[in-house]
Amino acid sequence: MKFAAIDIGSNAVKLLLARVMQNGASPYFKKESFIRMPIRLGEDVFSNQRISPEQAERLVQTMAGFKSLIAAYDALDYMACATSAMREAENGQEIADEILKATGIELQIVDGGREAQIIYSNQVEGSLVPNRATLYVDVGGGSTEISIMHKGQCIDSTSFRIGTIRILKDQISDEDWQGLRNWLKIRTRELDSPVIIGSGGNINKVFRLARKKEGKPLSHKRLKTIYKALTSYTYEERILLLGLRPDRADVIVPACEIFLSIMKWAQSDQLFVPQIGLSDGLIHILYEKQLKSALEPGD
């Protein structure tokens, strides 16, 4: 079965094309193509509360292109979701309506809680760290979503308006950081050495820079070493010497800051990075939807 997922974030717009195959009792998810367009909607929204006409036009054109790729891929089903920037934009719904009219794509603008639910739909903790309390942490341009998994259940999930673009724009207050710190300390107080599963393009890139083997965690010390190395370069040097994309070279530093803070406050020294994100969670949801449909009476 082939599915497609569109993720409209604050820093980029992404399309994932994936195939799901049955492997005995467990499905196997194979990413077949991943396309990323560097449309930074958060630049507009977090400063002016609106998406500019130029960015809106680029977004509509991108979605039209994605629709053609989905058709060419012959996906069984697809979902399109937008997160922090679109949900905070005064004209977010207006642009979603324009996308529907121009492309036929029905865009869901999800709140922070729903975003967190989609991310932990990946359910990778069972294979990575069985029988351990787990924090799913997704760091984006406009927000950070955290879900706490314990004994196979999600015991809490929330979203914080702390993101990489907001940090670059100096829009995070001391109260915002204190709120995240207090929430983590209270929610993890009775958990025994929780581990963190990190998602998002920045931590995925950090993991590759660390040259860790797949399935092995990053320690707080190792992440801090990489963070210090990144900050020793200028923005231009991160592009020229490290090979980072221009729209990654700036936000990767505040992403490290967020993960380092969360690891410290949650008293966790293990950060697993299974290279997942919101779009992967959408693929899981589409697959479960298809299974449920196949089991309904009359089908």
N, C-alpha and C positions, 0 to 999 in steps of 0.2 A: 504494500500500500504506500502511495506517495502523497505527501502533504506539504503545505507551504505555510510559512509564518512571517508576518511583517511586524517589525518593532520600530515604532517612531519614538525615538528618545530625544533627550535634550542636546546630545552631542552629535548624533548621527541617525540615519534611517537605514534599517537593515532588512534583508530578505534571506530567509533560510529555506532551502529546498531539501527535504529529507525523506528517506524511505524507511519504512518500518517492516521488519520481517519477523516471523515467528521462529524462535529458536528453542524448541521444546516448550516448556511452560512459560518461558520468559521472552518478551519481545526484544528484538535487537534494533536499535535506532542508529541509522547511518546517515550522516550529513553528506549530501551529494554536491551542494553548492551553497556558498554564502557570499552575498553581495552587500557591500557597505557603501553608502553615499554620505560624504561628510557635510551634511546640512545641519548646522548648529542652531537649532531653534531657540535654545536657551539664551543665546546672545541677545536676541530680541526680547524675549519674554521676561527674563529676570531683571532687565533694565527698564523696559517700556510697557510691560504687561500685555503686549500685542505682538503678533507675528507680522513682519513687514510684508507688503505686497510682493516684493522680490522673492523673499524666502517662501511665501505661500505658493507662488508660481513654480518655483523649483520643486517644491514638495509634490504638487499636483502632477508635474511632468514625471517625477520619479515614480510615483504610484502608478501612472499609466504604463511606464516601462515595466514595472514589477508585474502588473496585471498580464502583460504580454508574455513575460517569462513564465509565469504560473501556468498560463494556457499552453505554452510550448512544452512545459514539463509534464503536462497532463496530470496535475495534482488531483487527487480524489476530493480534497477539501482544503480550505485555507482559513486563516484568521488574521486580522489586522488590529493591532492595539497601539494606542498612544499613551505616553506616560506624563511625567512631571510638566514639561514645557507646554504641551497641548492642553492639559487639564487646568493650568494656571492662566493660559492666554485668554484674554477677554473675547477674542475672535476665534477661539479654538473650535467651537461647535460649528461656526460659520464655515470654516475651512474644511471641516469634516463633511459638511453638507456639499461643499463644492467638489470634494474628492468623489463622493458618491455619485453626483451628477455627471462628472467627467469620465469616471472610470468604472462605475458600478461596484466599487469596493466599499463595503460598509465598515467604517472605522469605529472601533470601540475606544472611547477615552476612559481609561480605567483609573480608579482612585488608588491611593497608596496601599490600602489593605488588599485589594484585588491583585495589584501588581505583585505583592509579596506572595500571595497564594499561587499565582501562576509560576513564579520562580521555584518554589519548593515542590511544585508538581513534578519536577525532574526526579525527585525521590532517589537520589544517588547515595544517601547516607548509609543505606542498608549494605551496599557492597563496599563502600569505602571504610566506614567506621561502624560496624555492627555493634549494637548494645552500648552505644555511647550517646550522651546528650550532644546535640548538634545545633549550631547556629548557622542558618543560611543567611549570608550577607551579600547583598547586591548593591554595588556603589555605582550610581549614575551621575549624570551632569547636574541634575536638579534635586535628587533625593537619594536616600539610602534606605533600603528595605531590609528588615531583619525578621526572620521567623525562627522560633525555637522548637526543635523536634526532640521528643523524649519518649522512648518506648513505643516508637511507631506512630505517635500522635503529635500534632501541632498544638503546643500548649500556649503559645502566644505569637502574635504577628503584628508588626506595626511599621509605619513609614516615618522617616524623619526628613525634614527639609534641609538636609545637609548633603551637598553634592559638589562635584569638582568645579563646575562652572561658577557656582555660588561662591566657593572659596576664592577662586581667581578674581571675582568681582568684589571680594571683601564684604559679602552679604550674610555671613554667618556670625551671629552674636554669641557672646559668652553664655547667654541663657540657653541658646540652642545646643551648644556643646554640653552644658551642665545637664540638660534634659536627657540627652543620649546617655551620658555617664550614669545618671541616677537610675534610668530604666534598666540598663545592663546590670548594674550592681544588685538591684532588687530582684530582677528576673533570674539571674544566674547564681544567686546566693546559695541555693540548696542543690545546685548541680555539681556533680563530681567531675572536675577537669573537662569542661565542654570543649569540643573541637569546632572549628569554623570551616564552613564550606563557602568559599568566595566565588562570586561570579561578576561578570562585567568585562568589557574589553580591556580595561587598564590592568586589572589583576591578572588576566590571561597573559598579557604581554610581559608583566613582571615575572610571572612564572617561567616564561620562555627565556627571559634574560638570566634567570637564576640557574638555567640548565639543569633543572631537577628532573628526575625520572618520573614518568607518568604514574600517578597513584601515590607519590611520596609527598609529604607535607613540607611547607615552608615554616621555619621557626620564626619567632618574633625577632631574634637576633639577626637571622639571615635577611629578613625583610627590611630591617633597619639598615643593614649594610648596603642593600641595593638602593634604598631611599637616599642614603648619604652619597652614594656614587652618582645617582641621577642629579642631585642638587649641586654636585661639583661641576656639572656641565651647564653651559648656557642653553637657552632654548634652541638657538641655531646649531650648537654642537650636538644636541640630542638628535637633531634631524640628520646632520651631515656625518657624524661619527658613529652614532648608535643605530641609524637607519629608521628612526621613528617617523611616522607620518606627521605632518604639521599639526593636524588636529588631535594628535595623541601626545605630542612632545610637551605640551603645557599641562594638560589635565592629569597625566600620569603621576606627577608629584603630589598634588593634593589627594589623589586616590590612595597613595601609600600612607599619607597622614591619617586618613580616615580608618584604614585597616589597622594601622599600628595602634591607634587610640582604642578601637574596639577590642583588639586582642588584649591590651593592657587592662581595660576596665572589666572585661569578661574573665580575666585571669586564664586566658587560653594561650598555649604556646604551640598549637598546631593549626596551620591554615592549609587546607586542601583546596586545590584549584582544578576541578575536573573539566574546565573549558566549556562551561554551560552559561546560559543566559535566559532572558525572557522568551526569546524565540524558541529555544529548546523546550521550555515549559509549555508553550502553545502547541508544539508538535505532540507532546504527551497528551494534552487535553483533547486534541483532535482524534488521536488514536483511541482513547477511552470512549469518546463520543461514538466513533464508528463501531466499536465492540458492543456498546449498549444498544445501538440501533439494530445491529445484526441479531441481537437476542430478544428484541421486542416481538410480541405475538403478531403473527400475520406476515412477518418478514421472512 
